[in-house]
């Protein structure tokens, strides 16, 4: 056999291996990418260590001491501060940070377990190796690492999203609505999942979500007073809406993985409210296309994932918020097939192992890289990341995969989803 034929045979074997184990490879890369992040991120961004945890501690102390809640830098609705009383009762920011990390790790482990169970509901039974990779990627991927270093509450919200999806798959609509409401109460933007519940005709889940959300907000009124709610609505929400407006043009070093970068390039000067309205308008048809069919569990997961991904890039959020989509991302890595699967795998890789401008600059500055090549690489990365970040590209690929999958389903083409048990 000639060298050329041997090389072609080797390439065919490699291609077959990659195709057969693509989901595992994506998860493995995500998990491995988190290893250096554990060391590098706290060193390069020391201000991010315990950033969120310290705010939660201060908010809990404000509640205990009867001080104004939003003087502590709190960004959530007033009743949510009660959830951080355990942090404050520890009496020390370091202990509170350790507690928040422990809660985050447990929540991420729960996300891994919920995503495996959702995959089973979609007709995919994962073996021991796959379950181990799922757990490793969900807990150790860079977005998860950043959440843990920050002491963020996002892992808990991701677990709530996964619990809501699984409860709906099990026809426990009241529990599903309550779980989704828990996520929406904290960060507000997950409330858009309500549109997905209505598309599933999950009326009881939607009613439960509304009742829980409104009920908790009303219950907090006599405790926190009208002034706290007014501050949240007029100051906090407005301030968050105006984040990442890029008044001086997109900045490649800013972390926001949002479509606002593209809007700032083609229509500079838009306000935060205008950018949010434009973003939601752009993504609404794509999300609708990704929710055309709701027959099987996979159909539902495709629709929910499209909602979550669209929200993550429509709002001015950072790449670490991707953990909120992990409960649907993991099962769809295995449940899709054909071209949608290829698009989804590529998008997921850019999501759970995101490259930032600082990563490229670090590589370009290595001693082994010639200065001319390093300068060229840095310039190219700066030009690219000014207008779009790798996680944003990943989000667009995932949305394309979801829309294409539903298009194939609507046209009756055979897919893996068609073999799911109907809901």
KASULHU-V706279 format. One line per field, one symbol per residue. ss: DSSP state (~ for helix, > for strand, _ for the rest). psi: psi as a letter, one per 40 degrees, with the letter a starting at -180 (. if undefined). A space follows every 50 residues. Layout:
# KASULHU-V706279
ss: ???
psi: ???
This chain:
# KASULHU-V706279
ss: __~~~~~~~~~~~~~~~~~~_~~~~~~~~~~~~~~~~~~~~~~~_~~~__ ~~~~~~~~~~~~~~~___~~~~_____~~~~~~~~~~~~___~~~~~~~~ ~~~~~~~~~~~~~~~~~~~~~______~~~~~~~~~~~~~_~~~~~~~~~ ___~~~~~~~~~~~~~~~~___~~~~~~~~~~~~~~~_~~~~~~~~~~~_ __~~~~~~~~~~~~~~~~~~~~~~~~~~~~~~~~~~~~~~~_________ _____>___~~~~~~~_____~~~~~~~~~~~~~~~~~~______>~~~~ ~~~~~~~~~~~~~~___>~~~~~~~~~~~~~~~~~__~~~~~~~~~~~~~ ~~____~~~~~~~~______~~~~~~~~~~~~~~~~~__~~~~~~~~~~~ ~~~~~~~~~~______~~~__>_
psi: hiddddddddddddddddddfdddddddddddddddddddddddgdeehe ddddddddddddddefihdeeeeieiidddddeeddddedehdddddddd dddddddddddddddddddddeehhhaddddddddddddeiddddddddd fieddddddddddddddddefgddddddddddddddeddededdddddde fgdddddddddddddddddedddeiddddddddddddddddeifefdeii hdeiehgiedddddddgieiidddddddddddeddddddefdhfdidddd ddddddddddddedigiideedddeddddddddddiiaddddddddddde degihiddddddddeidehiddddddddddddddeddiiddddddddddd ddddddddddeeihiddeeihi.
